[in-house]
């Protein structure tokens, strides 16, 4: 007998990603929306989640009580803010459910809290939930390993819409970590985030980041390996937010049958080395 549909909660339900997640759950087989959560005081509390997402009435009214929503569900999809995601991770651990985290801009202290929650919850966290970007990360790691730092400079260029609040993007950092693994270096100490004024020559072996913001761009990422007389560019373009939502639902369905733990999209996609 097949499993019944997995009951999922969307937090930050009225935001751009929240609405996309609600529409994606409605469209994908194997899952159903069991609750929609917004922060206390939101004007959307009590409104129908389907109507907010443009689907029409679903009978699921937006609530500001995440714990009750989590206890009655099997998983939560979370593209909110670091402080909110940390709170949700503790509640997901209490409820012993799946917690898929697409939130970016998290600190090392936040990551430690997610890891602690993963003792009881099945946590899947990624700077980007799309299949294409995670494949790109694997290719970047291979390229960084194959092309020696002594002759190949590595730069990561990203552009997002003007409302994005963190920089570099979570995806750029995901790609930077992949490159650092390929080269066997520490990204924190070997990355260059800002260039201004008389910088001197580019330090050999570092990984550079350039951040662009403007308009409604969903996400553009390029990893540039620049050698003497030749350049290799690996890139990904996101044209629809639904790619992240589909990835998050796929991650939740995968994690449903896993033991408690802290996983990434590479685990979900079977791309771990």
Short mmCIF file of the C-alpha atoms (twelve columns), coordinates in Angstrom:
data_MODEL
# 
_entry.id   MODEL 
# 
loop_
_atom_site.group_PDB 
_atom_site.id 
_atom_site.type_symbol 
_atom_site.label_atom_id 
_atom_site.label_alt_id 
_atom_site.label_comp_id 
_atom_site.label_asym_id 
_atom_site.label_seq_id 
_atom_site.Cartn_x 
_atom_site.Cartn_y 
_atom_site.Cartn_z 
_atom_site.pdbx_PDB_model_num 
ATOM 1   C CA . UNK A 1   0.000   0.000  0.000   1 
ATOM 2   C CA . UNK A 2   1.419   3.387  -0.976  1 
ATOM 3   C CA . UNK A 3   2.065   6.141  1.548   1 
ATOM 4   C CA . UNK A 4   -0.673  8.753  1.909   1 
ATOM 5   C CA . UNK A 5   0.242   12.250 0.784   1 
ATOM 6   C CA . UNK A 6   2.912   13.871 2.962   1 
ATOM 7   C CA . UNK A 7   1.399   16.669 5.061   1 
ATOM 8   C CA . UNK A 8   3.507   19.825 4.706   1 
ATOM 9   C CA . UNK A 9   3.502   23.200 6.469   1 
ATOM 10  C CA . UNK A 10  4.620   26.363 4.658   1 
ATOM 11  C CA . UNK A 11  6.071   29.054 6.931   1 
ATOM 12  C CA . UNK A 12  6.319   32.635 5.674   1 
ATOM 13  C CA . UNK A 13  3.256   31.641 3.668   1 
ATOM 14  C CA . UNK A 14  2.352   35.122 2.393   1 
ATOM 15  C CA . UNK A 15  5.823   35.954 1.023   1 
ATOM 16  C CA . UNK A 16  6.986   35.447 -2.569  1 
ATOM 17  C CA . UNK A 17  8.523   32.036 -1.851  1 
ATOM 18  C CA . UNK A 18  5.714   31.054 0.516   1 
ATOM 19  C CA . UNK A 19  3.102   31.599 -2.192  1 
ATOM 20  C CA . UNK A 20  5.247   29.695 -4.705  1 
ATOM 21  C CA . UNK A 21  5.570   26.787 -2.258  1 
ATOM 22  C CA . UNK A 22  1.792   26.650 -1.748  1 
ATOM 23  C CA . UNK A 23  1.192   26.567 -5.511  1 
ATOM 24  C CA . UNK A 24  3.903   23.915 -5.966  1 
ATOM 25  C CA . UNK A 25  2.478   21.650 -3.240  1 
ATOM 26  C CA . UNK A 26  -0.917  21.968 -4.932  1 
ATOM 27  C CA . UNK A 27  0.600   20.899 -8.283  1 
ATOM 28  C CA . UNK A 28  2.939   18.074 -7.177  1 
ATOM 29  C CA . UNK A 29  1.803   14.502 -6.435  1 
ATOM 30  C CA . UNK A 30  2.525   12.900 -3.070  1 
ATOM 31  C CA . UNK A 31  2.149   16.026 -0.928  1 
ATOM 32  C CA . UNK A 32  -0.635  18.106 0.564   1 
ATOM 33  C CA . UNK A 33  -0.716  21.461 2.362   1 
ATOM 34  C CA . UNK A 34  -1.679  20.903 5.993   1 
ATOM 35  C CA . UNK A 35  -0.998  24.395 7.392   1 
ATOM 36  C CA . UNK A 36  0.272   27.857 6.445   1 
ATOM 37  C CA . UNK A 37  2.105   29.975 9.024   1 
ATOM 38  C CA . UNK A 38  2.834   33.702 9.205   1 
ATOM 39  C CA . UNK A 39  4.407   35.776 11.965  1 
ATOM 40  C CA . UNK A 40  2.215   37.048 14.774  1 
ATOM 41  C CA . UNK A 41  0.540   40.334 13.856  1 
ATOM 42  C CA . UNK A 42  0.614   39.689 10.106  1 
ATOM 43  C CA . UNK A 43  -2.354  41.061 8.182   1 
ATOM 44  C CA . UNK A 44  -2.687  37.630 6.527   1 
ATOM 45  C CA . UNK A 45  -3.591  35.723 9.725   1 
ATOM 46  C CA . UNK A 46  -6.996  34.070 9.255   1 
ATOM 47  C CA . UNK A 47  -6.984  34.433 5.461   1 
ATOM 48  C CA . UNK A 48  -7.221  31.414 3.170   1 
ATOM 49  C CA . UNK A 49  -3.710  30.306 2.104   1 
ATOM 50  C CA . UNK A 50  -4.923  29.239 -1.336  1 
ATOM 51  C CA . UNK A 51  -6.471  32.614 -2.035  1 
ATOM 52  C CA . UNK A 52  -3.242  34.385 -1.004  1 
ATOM 53  C CA . UNK A 53  -1.315  32.162 -3.453  1 
ATOM 54  C CA . UNK A 54  -3.826  32.728 -6.261  1 
ATOM 55  C CA . UNK A 55  -5.293  29.207 -6.203  1 
ATOM 56  C CA . UNK A 56  -8.719  29.992 -4.803  1 
ATOM 57  C CA . UNK A 57  -10.071 28.732 -1.454  1 
ATOM 58  C CA . UNK A 58  -8.372  25.660 0.059   1 
ATOM 59  C CA . UNK A 59  -9.876  25.753 3.546   1 
ATOM 60  C CA . UNK A 60  -6.378  26.184 5.047   1 
ATOM 61  C CA . UNK A 61  -6.389  29.426 7.033   1 
ATOM 62  C CA . UNK A 62  -3.098  31.165 7.812   1 
ATOM 63  C CA . UNK A 63  -2.113  30.762 11.474  1 
ATOM 64  C CA . UNK A 64  0.509   32.268 13.782  1 
ATOM 65  C CA . UNK A 65  0.849   29.069 15.874  1 
ATOM 66  C CA . UNK A 66  3.726   27.108 14.290  1 
ATOM 67  C CA . UNK A 67  4.023   24.447 17.007  1 
ATOM 68  C CA . UNK A 68  0.428   23.323 16.617  1 
ATOM 69  C CA . UNK A 69  0.872   23.298 12.833  1 
ATOM 70  C CA . UNK A 70  4.092   21.250 13.086  1 
ATOM 71  C CA . UNK A 71  2.675   18.660 15.491  1 
ATOM 72  C CA . UNK A 72  -0.096  17.861 13.020  1 
ATOM 73  C CA . UNK A 73  2.261   17.666 9.987   1 
ATOM 74  C CA . UNK A 74  5.131   15.569 8.636   1 
ATOM 75  C CA . UNK A 75  7.330   18.343 7.307   1 
ATOM 76  C CA . UNK A 76  7.873   22.097 7.119   1 
ATOM 77  C CA . UNK A 77  9.179   24.120 4.168   1 
ATOM 78  C CA . UNK A 78  11.067  27.189 5.351   1 
ATOM 79  C CA . UNK A 79  12.399  30.047 3.199   1 
ATOM 80  C CA . UNK A 80  12.182  32.793 5.843   1 
ATOM 81  C CA . UNK A 81  14.908  34.613 7.823   1 
ATOM 82  C CA . UNK A 82  17.735  33.220 9.974   1 
ATOM 83  C CA . UNK A 83  16.178  34.024 13.369  1 
ATOM 84  C CA . UNK A 84  12.820  32.552 12.310  1 
ATOM 85  C CA . UNK A 85  14.438  29.429 10.850  1 
ATOM 86  C CA . UNK A 86  16.339  28.825 14.097  1 
ATOM 87  C CA . UNK A 87  13.059  29.047 16.025  1 
ATOM 88  C CA . UNK A 88  11.321  26.722 13.554  1 
ATOM 89  C CA . UNK A 89  14.180  24.202 13.798  1 
ATOM 90  C CA . UNK A 90  13.626  23.874 17.546  1 
ATOM 91  C CA . UNK A 91  9.894   23.330 17.008  1 
ATOM 92  C CA . UNK A 92  10.538  20.808 14.213  1 
ATOM 93  C CA . UNK A 93  12.841  18.913 16.577  1 
ATOM 94  C CA . UNK A 94  10.092  18.865 19.231  1 
ATOM 95  C CA . UNK A 95  7.607   17.563 16.660  1 
ATOM 96  C CA . UNK A 96  10.245  15.172 15.201  1 
ATOM 97  C CA . UNK A 97  9.363   16.059 11.616  1 
ATOM 98  C CA . UNK A 98  11.211  17.022 8.435   1 
ATOM 99  C CA . UNK A 99  12.540  20.604 8.279   1 
ATOM 100 C CA . UNK A 100 13.589  21.805 4.806   1 
ATOM 101 C CA . UNK A 101 15.523  25.078 5.111   1 
ATOM 102 C CA . UNK A 102 16.113  27.300 2.087   1 
ATOM 103 C CA . UNK A 103 16.858  30.366 4.230   1 
ATOM 104 C CA . UNK A 104 20.150  32.118 3.424   1 
ATOM 105 C CA . UNK A 105 22.352  34.544 5.361   1 
ATOM 106 C CA . UNK A 106 22.649  32.195 8.369   1 
ATOM 107 C CA . UNK A 107 25.569  32.562 10.792  1 
ATOM 108 C CA . UNK A 108 27.815  29.772 12.133  1 
ATOM 109 C CA . UNK A 109 25.830  30.006 15.399  1 
ATOM 110 C CA . UNK A 110 22.594  29.462 13.453  1 
ATOM 111 C CA . UNK A 111 24.133  26.448 11.701  1 
ATOM 112 C CA . UNK A 112 25.047  24.993 15.103  1 
ATOM 113 C CA . UNK A 113 21.418  25.314 16.191  1 
ATOM 114 C CA . UNK A 114 20.232  23.533 13.038  1 
ATOM 115 C CA . UNK A 115 22.740  20.747 13.678  1 
ATOM 116 C CA . UNK A 116 21.453  20.405 17.242  1 
ATOM 117 C CA . UNK A 117 17.842  20.221 16.000  1 
ATOM 118 C CA . UNK A 118 18.913  17.488 13.559  1 
ATOM 119 C CA . UNK A 119 19.359  15.094 16.482  1 
ATOM 120 C CA . UNK A 120 15.555  14.770 16.459  1 
ATOM 121 C CA . UNK A 121 14.415  16.322 13.162  1 
ATOM 122 C CA . UNK A 122 15.353  15.384 9.597   1 
ATOM 123 C CA . UNK A 123 16.889  18.680 8.507   1 
ATOM 124 C CA . UNK A 124 17.677  19.355 4.841   1 
ATOM 125 C CA . UNK A 125 19.410  22.708 4.329   1 
ATOM 126 C CA . UNK A 126 20.881  24.206 1.183   1 
ATOM 127 C CA . UNK A 127 21.866  27.642 -0.080  1 
ATOM 128 C CA . UNK A 128 19.945  26.658 -3.202  1 
ATOM 129 C CA . UNK A 129 17.307  23.972 -3.632  1 
ATOM 130 C CA . UNK A 130 17.472  23.644 -7.423  1 
ATOM 131 C CA . UNK A 131 18.761  20.512 -9.129  1 
ATOM 132 C CA . UNK A 132 20.748  22.552 -11.656 1 
ATOM 133 C CA . UNK A 133 22.643  24.606 -9.085  1 
ATOM 134 C CA . UNK A 134 23.561  21.558 -7.019  1 
ATOM 135 C CA . UNK A 135 24.852  19.820 -10.135 1 
ATOM 136 C CA . UNK A 136 26.775  23.018 -10.925 1 
ATOM 137 C CA . UNK A 137 28.375  22.804 -7.468  1 
ATOM 138 C CA . UNK A 138 29.660  19.305 -8.234  1 
ATOM 139 C CA . UNK A 139 31.084  20.502 -11.579 1 
ATOM 140 C CA . UNK A 140 32.723  23.521 -9.905  1 
ATOM 141 C CA . UNK A 141 34.405  21.251 -7.342  1 
ATOM 142 C CA . UNK A 142 35.754  19.041 -10.134 1 
ATOM 143 C CA . UNK A 143 36.961  22.037 -12.163 1 
ATOM 144 C CA . UNK A 144 38.654  23.641 -9.146  1 
ATOM 145 C CA . UNK A 145 40.448  20.366 -8.432  1 
ATOM 146 C CA . UNK A 146 41.502  19.885 -12.063 1 
ATOM 147 C CA . UNK A 147 42.748  23.428 -12.794 1 
ATOM 148 C CA . UNK A 148 45.651  24.400 -10.468 1 
ATOM 149 C CA . UNK A 149 45.312  27.547 -8.365  1 
ATOM 150 C CA . UNK A 150 48.816  28.593 -9.421  1 
ATOM 151 C CA . UNK A 151 47.613  29.279 -12.965 1 
ATOM 152 C CA . UNK A 152 43.847  29.708 -12.652 1 
ATOM 153 C CA . UNK A 153 42.094  32.524 -10.775 1 
ATOM 154 C CA . UNK A 154 38.574  31.724 -9.558  1 
ATOM 155 C CA . UNK A 155 35.805  34.340 -9.380  1 
ATOM 156 C CA . UNK A 156 32.116  33.939 -8.527  1 
ATOM 157 C CA . UNK A 157 29.670  36.467 -9.959  1 
ATOM 158 C CA . UNK A 158 26.034  36.630 -8.866  1 
ATOM 159 C CA . UNK A 159 23.034  38.868 -9.504  1 
ATOM 160 C CA . UNK A 160 19.673  38.947 -7.734  1 
ATOM 161 C CA . UNK A 161 16.616  41.180 -7.469  1 
ATOM 162 C CA . UNK A 162 16.836  44.463 -5.583  1 
ATOM 163 C CA . UNK A 163 14.920  43.160 -2.547  1 
ATOM 164 C CA . UNK A 164 17.495  40.510 -1.563  1 
ATOM 165 C CA . UNK A 165 19.010  41.404 1.815   1 
ATOM 166 C CA . UNK A 166 22.090  39.140 2.109   1 
ATOM 167 C CA . UNK A 167 25.313  39.148 0.084   1 
ATOM 168 C CA . UNK A 168 26.997  37.161 -1.288  1 
ATOM 169 C CA . UNK A 169 23.980  34.981 -1.972  1 
ATOM 170 C CA . UNK A 170 23.620  31.581 -0.339  1 
ATOM 171 C CA . UNK A 171 24.090  30.055 -3.776  1 
ATOM 172 C CA . UNK A 172 27.336  31.968 -4.383  1 
ATOM 173 C CA . UNK A 173 28.628  30.728 -1.025  1 
ATOM 174 C CA . UNK A 174 27.518  27.159 -1.878  1 
ATOM 175 C CA . UNK A 175 29.551  27.407 -5.092  1 
ATOM 176 C CA . UNK A 176 32.465  28.977 -3.219  1 
ATOM 177 C CA . UNK A 177 32.473  26.108 -0.727  1 
ATOM 178 C CA . UNK A 178 32.453  23.622 -3.628  1 
ATOM 179 C CA . UNK A 179 35.435  25.380 -5.206  1 
ATOM 180 C CA . UNK A 180 37.270  25.485 -1.870  1 
ATOM 181 C CA . UNK A 181 36.711  21.746 -1.390  1 
ATOM 182 C CA . UNK A 182 38.091  21.131 -4.858  1 
ATOM 183 C CA . UNK A 183 41.210  23.090 -3.988  1 
ATOM 184 C CA . UNK A 184 41.537  21.815 -0.437  1 
ATOM 185 C CA . UNK A 185 41.427  25.304 1.090   1 
ATOM 186 C CA . UNK A 186 39.333  27.125 3.707   1 
ATOM 187 C CA . UNK A 187 36.817  29.473 2.068   1 
ATOM 188 C CA . UNK A 188 36.570  31.782 5.097   1 
ATOM 189 C CA . UNK A 189 40.260  32.684 5.030   1 
ATOM 190 C CA . UNK A 190 40.764  32.447 1.255   1 
ATOM 191 C CA . UNK A 191 37.828  34.485 -0.065  1 
ATOM 192 C CA . UNK A 192 37.812  38.096 -1.255  1 
ATOM 193 C CA . UNK A 193 34.407  39.735 -0.791  1 
ATOM 194 C CA . UNK A 194 35.161  43.419 -1.390  1 
ATOM 195 C CA . UNK A 195 37.486  45.299 -3.719  1 
ATOM 196 C CA . UNK A 196 37.764  49.072 -3.480  1 
ATOM 197 C CA . UNK A 197 40.553  51.554 -4.040  1 
ATOM 198 C CA . UNK A 198 44.174  50.540 -4.609  1 
ATOM 199 C CA . UNK A 199 43.948  46.810 -3.951  1 
ATOM 200 C CA . UNK A 200 47.280  45.707 -5.391  1 
ATOM 201 C CA . UNK A 201 47.502  42.574 -7.545  1 
ATOM 202 C CA . UNK A 202 45.068  39.727 -7.048  1 
ATOM 203 C CA . UNK A 203 46.345  37.290 -4.365  1 
ATOM 204 C CA . UNK A 204 47.024  33.892 -5.919  1 
ATOM 205 C CA . UNK A 205 44.762  31.039 -4.832  1 
ATOM 206 C CA . UNK A 206 41.931  33.172 -3.444  1 
ATOM 207 C CA . UNK A 207 38.272  32.860 -4.424  1 
ATOM 208 C CA . UNK A 208 36.697  36.184 -5.352  1 
ATOM 209 C CA . UNK A 209 33.043  37.184 -5.078  1 
ATOM 210 C CA . UNK A 210 31.219  39.917 -6.987  1 
ATOM 211 C CA . UNK A 211 27.634  40.833 -6.070  1 
ATOM 212 C CA . UNK A 212 25.107  42.599 -8.294  1 
ATOM 213 C CA . UNK A 213 21.586  43.650 -7.262  1 
ATOM 214 C CA . UNK A 214 18.767  45.064 -9.355  1 
ATOM 215 C CA . UNK A 215 15.314  44.738 -10.840 1 
ATOM 216 C CA . UNK A 216 13.473  41.439 -10.567 1 
ATOM 217 C CA . UNK A 217 16.322  39.025 -11.364 1 
ATOM 218 C CA . UNK A 218 15.555  35.689 -9.653  1 
ATOM 219 C CA . UNK A 219 19.120  34.404 -9.697  1 
ATOM 220 C CA . UNK A 220 22.151  34.424 -12.014 1 
ATOM 221 C CA . UNK A 221 25.407  32.714 -10.993 1 
ATOM 222 C CA . UNK A 222 28.684  32.275 -12.853 1 
ATOM 223 C CA . UNK A 223 31.905  30.658 -11.715 1 
ATOM 224 C CA . UNK A 224 34.788  31.980 -13.793 1 
ATOM 225 C CA . UNK A 225 38.154  30.220 -13.923 1 
ATOM 226 C CA . UNK A 226 40.590  32.618 -15.591 1 
ATOM 227 C CA . UNK A 227 43.922  31.267 -16.806 1 
ATOM 228 C CA . UNK A 228 46.634  32.690 -19.036 1 
ATOM 229 C CA . UNK A 229 45.063  33.015 -22.476 1 
ATOM 230 C CA . UNK A 230 41.859  31.093 -21.679 1 
ATOM 231 C CA . UNK A 231 38.768  31.318 -19.487 1 
ATOM 232 C CA . UNK A 232 36.318  28.634 -18.385 1 
ATOM 233 C CA . UNK A 233 32.846  29.790 -17.245 1 
ATOM 234 C CA . UNK A 234 30.295  27.558 -15.511 1 
ATOM 235 C CA . UNK A 235 26.914  29.228 -15.025 1 
ATOM 236 C CA . UNK A 236 23.297  28.782 -13.988 1 
ATOM 237 C CA . UNK A 237 20.276  30.981 -14.633 1 
ATOM 238 C CA . UNK A 238 17.039  30.766 -12.635 1 
ATOM 239 C CA . UNK A 239 14.047  32.111 -14.533 1 
ATOM 240 C CA . UNK A 240 11.271  30.892 -12.226 1 
ATOM 241 C CA . UNK A 241 11.117  30.679 -8.423  1 
ATOM 242 C CA . UNK A 242 9.234   27.389 -8.706  1 
ATOM 243 C CA . UNK A 243 12.534  25.516 -9.294  1 
ATOM 244 C CA . UNK A 244 13.437  26.142 -5.646  1 
ATOM 245 C CA . UNK A 245 9.968   25.143 -4.456  1 
ATOM 246 C CA . UNK A 246 10.016  21.890 -6.432  1 
ATOM 247 C CA . UNK A 247 13.450  21.129 -5.018  1 
ATOM 248 C CA . UNK A 248 12.205  21.775 -1.475  1 
ATOM 249 C CA . UNK A 249 9.212   19.450 -1.899  1 
ATOM 250 C CA . UNK A 250 11.486  16.796 -3.421  1 
ATOM 251 C CA . UNK A 251 13.792  17.177 -0.402  1 
ATOM 252 C CA . UNK A 252 10.890  16.772 2.033   1 
ATOM 253 C CA . UNK A 253 9.677   13.603 0.310   1 
ATOM 254 C CA . UNK A 254 13.232  12.187 0.358   1 
ATOM 255 C CA . UNK A 255 13.784  13.060 4.042   1 
ATOM 256 C CA . UNK A 256 10.463  11.498 5.064   1 
ATOM 257 C CA . UNK A 257 12.086  8.038  5.090   1 
ATOM 258 C CA . UNK A 258 15.481  9.082  6.519   1 
ATOM 259 C CA . UNK A 259 16.803  8.909  10.065  1 
ATOM 260 C CA . UNK A 260 17.144  12.180 12.005  1 
ATOM 261 C CA . UNK A 261 20.174  14.066 10.710  1 
ATOM 262 C CA . UNK A 262 21.541  17.150 8.969   1 
ATOM 263 C CA . UNK A 263 21.397  16.710 5.189   1 
ATOM 264 C CA . UNK A 264 22.028  18.789 2.065   1 
ATOM 265 C CA . UNK A 265 20.513  18.762 -1.412  1 
ATOM 266 C CA . UNK A 266 23.545  16.744 -2.532  1 
ATOM 267 C CA . UNK A 267 22.284  13.948 -0.264  1 
ATOM 268 C CA . UNK A 268 18.774  14.278 -1.684  1 
ATOM 269 C CA . UNK A 269 20.041  14.095 -5.263  1 
ATOM 270 C CA . UNK A 270 22.597  11.338 -4.631  1 
ATOM 271 C CA . UNK A 271 25.454  13.641 -5.643  1 
ATOM 272 C CA . UNK A 272 27.576  13.254 -2.503  1 
ATOM 273 C CA . UNK A 273 31.120  12.135 -3.163  1 
# 
